[in-house]
Amino acid sequence: MIRVENLSYSFPEKDLYQNISFHIEEGQHAALIGSNGSGKTTLIDMIIHEDEYLYTGKIRKKESLKTGYVAQYVVHDRELLSNVYDYLAQDFREMLKEQEAICLEMETATDFDEIMERYQESLDAFAAVDGENYETNIHKQLKLAGLSQIEEVPVSRISGGEFKLMQIIRQMMRFPDLLIMDEPDVFLDFDNLSGLCNLIRSYPKTILVITHNRFLLNNCFDKILHLEDKDIQEFDGSYMDYQLALLSRKVEMQEGAARDQKEIQRQQKVVERIRKEATYIDNSAKGRQLKARVSLLERLKEKAIKEPFVEVREPEIHLWMGSDPVQNGKITVEDYSLSFGETLLEHVSFEIGPGEKVALVGPNGTGKTTLLHDIYEMLQESSASEEEEKNEHTGRVGYLSQIYSNLYDESETLYQIFEKLGLENRAETEAYLNKYCFPSEMADQRLSELSGGEKNMIQLAILGRMNTEILLLDEPSSHLDLYAQEALEGAIREYPGTILMVSHDFYTIVNCVDYVLYVEDRQIRRMSGRAFRKMIYKRHFSSRYTEFEKEKKELEQKIQSYLRMKDYEKAKEGCRKLAVLIDGAPDR
């Protein structure tokens, strides 16, 4: 379907790829993963629009390849008057109208061969998208996505997540040979995410998806393309198989490195002994022996260097720089209501105690982001009045928003942003950015030039420079790569203050929060993390899958523990057990 050979490409300020090669076979469902800023979106754009880029190497595609594309950001058209079913049927009805128009032309046509050729082309195009069954197919796709209940609902009234799924269904019903999607999971609630998973798994043709979503990765793909540090690694198999392969390779490398280190130390002693002998004895044979030993030692040291992909650097995210204990981190909401044409929340009240970590969870379009922003405004007003009384700036509340321009000037460079936050010189700024995996040269980049994941990472880096007592985080893991997601979870757990975050990421929620505030029927109810986990598993997983996930995580933790203890035999045995477990993994 696609074959990329020795592809190299650079921006003026950055090299993206150096002689990368990979291929995607017909019918494969491939996930493209990698660190933020590694060039994933650029790579898929090159595949779609190769003529618009100056690169070396080759991008070979199947002849007459029909490509579909779903962008990372889809603007919800609130002006559409049609309902969901009619919106999805639009392409097919236009094709039928075209056929009717050609038939009318036939009545007065003089060049009958030409018009019959056009008619046949129209019939072929209709058949290629299974046009005869389009009505049935729309019902099937909506059911698969869990959206049957909105068939007759006007498009203007559905949620943003539902609209995103509609775009995906619309592309799939055009039956492209290759369907490319750029982070289609972003901002989807868990029900819609499950619907997306069903759509991907059922699509009979080739798919290439950029995603950092662990739920999708674990359930949807049979090929992994891992882009990292200007190189790419391809793996034919599931993401769980890929993780196992990386973990097994890590065990091998660490065991080999331990052996190499012992041998390096032994050879070092031999070199030192020969060097001493050569110093006191004028002997050419000793000189040659010393040179050979030094050469062997250099080769051993070179061999001990870590390989890429096995252990990609994790950013150092810290959301707290203060030393004083948190004094006041309470959040109180009383009798809150929210309406946008229709009532979304009604007479909501809750209290979050100091130091608690809480996730605000619920379906798309239920007012969670607006509620979070209103809490931020309320806390800002409260902080301002406290500062006025005390005549000091407390910097009490931090806010991570999905709308960056509301908080920051996107025309500013990263150096200018962090200069205002107290970093005294360029060296300090570069050192701080390095902790968040930004190379030094990026200090001169403007915020507007960064990818979505990089912008989220910069917001986290900004929060790390603030001495806050409360953090309000709107989808903090969105767009972040897998390594950053894990680092963020650690930072949330270690933060001593209060956190309220809107999130649809199942793993971030279950790994970080004390409890969940669940939005349902215009109300918010408190739910323990355990109860939330059980609800999600009950709705979307078999009981066997739940047990499988638990066993898999426990085994992975044991293997990592054995590695820390340098017990490589037990680590290898753990990998063998993990391979057996993954081979018998149940379907969702």
Disulfide bonds with the S-S distance in Angstrom:
none
